[in-house]
Amino acid sequence: MSDNILRQEIDGIEYFTVASTGESGMSQRGLSRLCGVRLSTVQNILENLTENKAPLWLQNLAEGGLYLTDKTSVKGGEIKAIKANICWGILRYYERKGKLEATKALDAIGAIGINSFIQAQTGWLPEQYQSSRKQRQEVSRILATPQPWTRMFESEFEENLARITKLHKRHIRNGRAYWEFIYNWMTPEEKAKLDIVNPVLTNGRRKHKIHQMLSSETKQRLTPHVTSILILMKSANSVPELRRLVQRQYGVDQPNLFDGWQIG
């Protein structure tokens, strides 16, 4: 094994980190164990990612490649370690499919992630022990200070959302509907930063609109998705119907954030 690659095996799961950059990953077999699925199932979704057949939100994570290195030599042969962000996306995919093992793994990752994020912000954790530079830059998609308000969601979007939820527009702006259908791409670290720089107030609302806290590049990349959701929304007459359309379009189940709401 290359001296530049750190390897640790815990409970049959192999973890890898590039010593010079901090970029990390894990083996396919290890990821399948964390997800609670067979190795062949993880291999199948990796093949779908290679062939652009995976859900769009997961496919977007693969833009920088799937693997940490071409090959990593280990005892008994060579393996291709899956990049950490791809591992996170696949875990999230199987969490949505109801896999308890994946849920437990993501809970642990989220707890570690928010601690690392806060420690980095306060300067307690030296830079060399923080997440990789690329991951820290991704957190910058959430700004420290709000941008001036500009319209991101056309009135047509809000009107259709109000129609299918049976709620007045003032009750849905930046509410659960936006979290479920627009902002579900955020990582735990990004959500943690958002809660720090734009926390929920005692009235249940935030001082600034969520899209005011997004970088310009992030808003540009998000705009086609907003348009896509609007098109699906026009064809739906209820939230459950919109969920089914989104599931068909993107290949994932929505997290049912409206459960318990009176939506007709």
N, C-alpha and C positions, 0 to 999 in steps of 0.2 A: 504493500500500500504506500502511496506517495506520502512523503513527510509533510506535504502541504495540506493533506486531508486528515482531519481528526475524526476518529471513529469510536463509537461507544455502543455496546449492545446491552440493553436492559429489558428483561422479561421477553427475550426473543425478538426484540425490535431494534433494528440497526439505525443509528443516528449518525449523520456526517456533517462536518463543518469545514469550510475552506479556511485555513488558519490565517491567510493573508487578508481576507475580506470579511469574514464572519458570515458569508452566505451559507445556508444550511439546507439539509434535506434528509430524506430517509429512504429506506429500501422499499420496494414494492410489497414484499411480504410483510414488512413491519406496518406499512400503511393499511394493508388489508386487515391486519389484526386490530388496529385502532378503529377501523370503520365497522368491524364486525361482519365482514363479508369474505368470500373466497378470494384467493390470489387471482384466479382467472377473471373474476369480476372487475377488479382494479385494472388488470391488464387490458380488459375490453374497453373500459372508459378511457384509458390512455391511448389506445388505438383510435377511438372515436375523436379524441382531441387532435391526434396527428392528422386525421382525415377531415377535420372541420365538421364533425357530425355531433359534437357535444352541445349541450345547452349554451346559448349565446353568452350568458354571464360568466360561465365557466371557461368558454373558449377565449374570452377576453383576457383571462388570467394567463393564458398560455402564449401570449404574444412574444414574450421574451424567451421562449423555449421551455421544455418540460424537465430537462435533466440538469443536475448540478455540474457534472462533467460528462465527457463522452463515456468513460468507463473508470471504475474505481476497483483496484485490485484488493481482494480480501482473501482470507484463508478459504481455500476450496474453489477459487475462481475469480471471476470479475462480475460486477454488477453496475447498473446505471442508477444512481441515486436520484430520486424525484425532488425537484426544488420545493422549498418550504411553502411558497405561496400556492403551488399546485396541490400539495398535500392538504393545505387548509381548505382550498376550494372543494376537493373531493370529500373531505370530512364533512363540510357543510352540506354537500349534495346528499350524503347518506344520512345526515341528521334530519334533513327535510323528508327523507324517506322513512323516518321513524326508527333508525338504528340507535339503540340506547348507548352502545359502545362509542359511536361517533359523538353523541351528545356529551357524554362524560369527558371525552378527549377535548372537545371544544371548550367546555367549561374550564378545564384545567389550563388550556392555552390562553383563554381570555383573562383568567386571574393573573397568570404570569405576565401577559402582555401589558395589562394596565399598570402593574407594579413597575415593570421596566420602563414604561412610558413616563410615569410620574417621577421615578428616580432620575431619569435622564433630564427631565425638565427642571428638576430642583438642583441638578448637578451632583447628586449623591453618587450616581453610578458613573465611573470614568468612561470616556468615550470608547475605549478599546473593548469594554465589556458590554456595550449597548448593542442593539440590533444592527444589522448591516446598514450602511449608508443609504442604499436604495430603499430599504424599508422605512427609514426615518424620513426620507424625502417624500414617500408616499403619504405619510401622515400630514405633510404640508399641503395636501389637497384641501385640508380644513384650515382656514386662515385664523390667525391669532386675533385679528380685528375685522369687523364687518365691512363689506363694500357698500357703497351707497345703493339704496334699493333700486332695482330695475325689474321690469316685469319678466318673469321666466315662464309662468303658466298663463296661457291665454284664457280669457273669460270663458271661451268654449270648453276648455278643459274643466274648469271649476263647475260650470253649469252641468256638464255631463256627469261629473263626480257627485254633485248634489242630487242629480236625478236618480242615479242607481243606489245611492246610500239613503235616500229619503231624508237627508239632513240639510239644514240651511247652510249656505256657503260660509258663513262666519264660523260655523262649528267644525269645518273640515280643513281649513287652510293650515298647511304644515302639520296636520294631525296624523292619525293612524293610517289613513289612506295613502298619504305620501310616503310614510315609512314602509308600508307594505309593497307598493307598486313602483316607487321611484327611488327611495334611498336605501334599499336593501343591499346595495353593493358595498356599503361601508364596512370596513374591518372593525374589530373590537377596539383597536387603537384609535381609529378615526372617531368612533362614537365617543370614546373616552375624552378625546381632545375637544369634541363639540360640547360635551357636557361641562367641560372646564371653562371654555371661552364663551359659551352661550347657554348657560344652564336653564333648566326648567324652573320657572318661578312658582310662587305659592298658588297662583291662579291656574297652574297647569300649562301655561304658555311660555314661550321663550321671548326674550326681549327683542331679538332680531329673527327675521325669517331664515330658515335653514340655508336657502340658496344664497343668502348674503355672505355666508361663511365659506362658500366654495370658491376655489381658485377659478380664474377665468378659463383655463384649459379644461378643468373638470366640467364646468358648465357647458362648454362647447361639445365635449364628448357625450354629455348627458342629454343634450337637446334631441338627437334622433330617437333616443329611447322614450323620451316624453311624448314625441310625436307618434311613435309606435303604440304606446299605451292609449293615447287618445283615440286612435283608429279602432283599437279593440274595444274601448269603452263605448264608442258609438254603436257598436253591434250588441252590447250587453244591456240587459234590463234589470240586473241585480248584481250585487257583489259576488255571490257564488258563481254566477255565469261569467263574470269578468275573470275570476280566478281560473275557471276552466279554460277560457280563451288564452290566458297568459301561460297556463301550464302547457297547452298545445303548442303555443308559439315558441316558448323557451325551454320546454322539457323539464320544468321543475314545478313542484307544488308551492303555492304561496303559503305563508305561515299563519294564515287565519287570524290576523290581528283584529279583525272586526268581530270575532266571536264575543258574544255577550252584549253587543250593541243592538239597539232596536232599529233595525233597518228595513222593517216592513216584511 
